[in-house]
């Protein structure tokens, strides 16, 4: 059926709007961080590692924060396009602390905030504590949440990725305090850690505003060869101390 002039005009407007939206997305600022993983287990499950990195990446990707993963200096995605400029780096230690085998208020993750710059910022994730939290789920609840009755390596990886995303958030946002809900809340429940739904791992409006301020601060620290010079608009005070994520 032939299109009327009005229909053709509407189609052009829609097409132009789509192009404009695409350009806006391309022009949107993006931060990029290197995260080097170090495991106390000599040969961690591939399914666990892939699930963990995928989950942490997905949580931050929605806020234009990209993570480039490596382990022991080797890229985990050698065929992917790397960022032209990096705004910081992390050393993430996935450890087993069998001495903390007691139940109740298990510390799942820890990091330290020392300065404005993010240079090999240390993050420690307790895999043993995380697994114990998941083990607290009843078989029926686990089946309802993930569709199977036993904890799989991918489930553990997803939980570890969420704890890691939280600790990375403390460093990127440069805040020691916790939020009342979302990604930066202080306590993670077992069902929240294992479910495929990551709706509860979001940033608040205030945290998102701070993220954009930090974006300008971190970009201002890059060399001229990495990015155009930006005027610093946010001064973050020096923070010394640690942050912890825990289970109930």
C-alpha positions in Angstrom: 0.0 0.0 0.0 1.5 3.4 -1.0 2.5 5.7 1.9 0.9 9.1 2.2 3.2 12.2 2.4 2.2 12.5 6.0 3.1 8.9 6.7 6.5 9.3 5.0 7.2 12.4 7.0 6.3 10.6 10.2 8.6 7.8 9.2 11.5 10.2 8.6 10.9 11.9 12.0 11.0 8.5 13.7 14.2 7.5 11.8 15.9 10.8 12.7 14.9 10.4 16.3 16.4 6.9 16.3 19.6 8.2 14.8 19.8 11.0 17.4 19.2 8.5 20.2 22.0 6.3 18.9 24.4 9.2 18.6 23.5 10.3 22.2 24.2 6.8 23.4 27.6 6.7 21.7 28.4 10.2 23.0 27.5 9.2 26.6 30.4 9.2 28.9 31.8 5.8 29.9 34.2 4.9 32.7 36.4 1.8 32.4 38.3 -0.1 35.1 40.7 -3.0 35.1 39.9 -5.8 37.6 42.6 -8.5 38.1 41.2 -11.6 39.8 43.3 -13.6 42.2 41.9 -16.9 43.6 43.1 -18.8 46.6 41.8 -21.9 44.7 44.4 -22.8 42.1 41.9 -23.9 39.5 38.6 -22.1 40.1 35.6 -23.5 38.1 35.3 -21.8 34.7 31.5 -21.6 35.2 32.0 -19.8 38.5 34.5 -17.3 37.0 32.3 -16.6 34.0 29.2 -16.2 36.1 31.0 -13.9 38.6 32.5 -11.6 35.9 29.3 -11.5 33.9 27.2 -10.6 36.9 29.4 -7.8 38.2 29.8 -6.4 34.6 26.0 -6.4 34.1 25.3 -4.6 37.3 27.7 -1.7 36.4 27.1 -1.7 32.7 23.7 -0.1 33.1 25.5 2.9 34.5 28.1 3.2 31.7 30.8 1.6 33.8 32.8 -1.0 31.9 35.0 -3.6 33.6 37.9 -5.3 31.9 38.7 -8.6 33.5 42.0 -10.4 33.9 43.4 -13.1 36.1 47.1 -13.4 36.9 47.8 -10.8 34.2 46.0 -12.7 31.5 42.9 -11.2 29.9 39.7 -13.2 30.4 38.3 -11.8 27.1 41.3 -11.4 24.7 39.2 -10.9 21.6 37.1 -8.1 23.0 37.7 -4.4 22.3 39.6 -2.8 25.2 38.9 0.7 26.4 41.0 3.5 25.0 41.4 5.0 28.5 41.1 3.4 31.9 40.0 5.3 35.0 41.5 3.0 37.6 42.3 -0.6 38.5 41.4 -3.2 41.2 43.1 -6.2 42.6 40.3 -8.6 43.7 41.2 -11.5 45.9 38.7 -14.3 46.1 39.7 -16.2 49.2 38.6 -19.0 51.5 38.7 -18.2 55.2 37.9 -21.5 56.9 38.6 -19.9 60.3 35.4 -17.9 59.9 33.2 -21.0 59.8 30.8 -19.7 62.5 27.3 -18.6 61.4 25.8 -15.2 61.8 26.9 -11.8 60.4 29.4 -13.3 58.1 31.6 -10.7 56.3 31.3 -11.4 52.6 33.5 -8.6 51.2 36.0 -5.9 52.3 37.8 -3.0 50.7 39.8 0.0 51.7 39.5 3.6 50.6 42.8 5.5 50.7 42.8 8.3 48.1 41.0 9.9 45.2 42.9 7.9 42.6 41.9 4.2 42.0 45.2 2.4 41.5 45.1 -1.4 42.1 42.5 -0.9 44.8 42.3 -4.1 47.0 39.1 -6.0 47.3 38.7 -9.2 49.3 35.8 -11.5 48.8 35.3 -14.4 51.2 34.1 -17.3 49.0 33.6 -19.6 52.0 31.3 -17.2 53.8 29.3 -16.6 50.6 28.9 -20.3 50.1 27.7 -20.7 53.6 25.0 -18.1 53.1 23.8 -19.8 50.0 23.8 -23.2 51.9 21.3 -21.7 54.3 18.6 -21.8 51.6 16.0 -24.5 51.9 15.8 -26.9 49.0 12.3 -25.7 48.0 13.4 -22.1 48.1 16.4 -22.8 46.0 14.4 -24.6 43.4 11.9 -21.7 43.3 14.7 -19.1 42.8 17.0 -20.9 40.3 15.2 -24.0 39.1 17.4 -26.6 40.7 17.8 -28.2 44.1 21.5 -27.9 44.6 23.9 -24.9 44.5 25.8 -24.9 41.2 29.2 -23.2 40.5 27.3 -20.6 38.4 25.1 -19.7 41.4 28.2 -19.2 43.6 29.7 -17.1 40.9 26.6 -14.9 40.6 26.7 -14.3 44.3 30.4 -13.5 44.3 29.9 -11.1 41.4 27.3 -9.2 43.4 29.4 -8.9 46.5 32.3 -7.8 44.3 30.1 -5.2 42.5 29.2 -3.8 45.9 32.8 -3.4 47.0 33.8 -1.9 43.7 31.0 0.6 44.3 32.5 1.8 47.5 35.8 2.6 45.7 34.3 4.1 42.6 31.8 6.3 44.6 34.5 7.0 47.2 32.0 6.4 50.1 32.4 4.4 53.3 28.8 4.5 54.3 26.1 2.2 53.0 22.7 2.9 51.4 19.4 1.9 52.7 18.7 -0.4 49.7 20.0 -1.4 46.3 23.6 -2.4 45.5 25.1 -0.3 48.3 23.0 -1.7 51.2 25.1 -3.3 54.0 23.4 -6.7 54.2 22.8 -9.2 51.5 20.2 -12.0 52.0 20.7 -15.5 50.6 17.8 -15.3 48.2 19.0 -11.9 46.9 22.5 -13.4 46.3 21.3 -16.4 44.3 18.2 -15.2 42.3 18.6 -14.5 38.6 16.7 -11.2 39.1 19.2 -8.4 39.8 16.6 -5.7 40.3 17.7 -5.1 43.9 21.3 -4.3 42.8 20.7 -0.7 41.5 22.1 2.7 42.5 19.9 5.3 44.2 19.4 8.7 42.6 21.9 10.2 45.1 24.5 7.5 44.3 24.0 8.0 40.6 24.6 11.8 41.0 27.8 11.1 42.9 28.9 8.6 40.2 28.7 11.3 37.6 30.7 13.7 39.8 33.3 11.0 40.3 33.4 10.4 36.6 34.6 14.0 36.0 37.1 13.7 38.9 38.7 10.5 37.6 38.8 11.7 34.0 40.6 14.9 35.1 43.4 12.6 36.4 44.0 10.9 33.0 46.9 12.0 30.9 46.2 14.3 27.9 47.0 11.3 25.6 44.2 9.3 27.1 41.4 11.8 27.1 40.7 15.5 26.6 41.5 17.7 29.7 38.4 18.1 31.9 38.0 20.7 34.6 37.7 19.1 38.0 34.2 19.7 39.4 34.2 17.4 42.3 36.7 17.2 45.1 36.6 14.0 47.1 38.0 14.2 50.5 40.7 11.7 51.5 39.1 8.6 53.0 41.0 6.2 55.2 39.3 3.1 56.4 37.6 0.0 55.3 34.1 -1.0 54.2 32.4 -4.4 54.6 29.5 -6.2 53.1 27.9 -8.8 55.3 25.2 -11.3 55.5 22.5 -11.3 58.3 
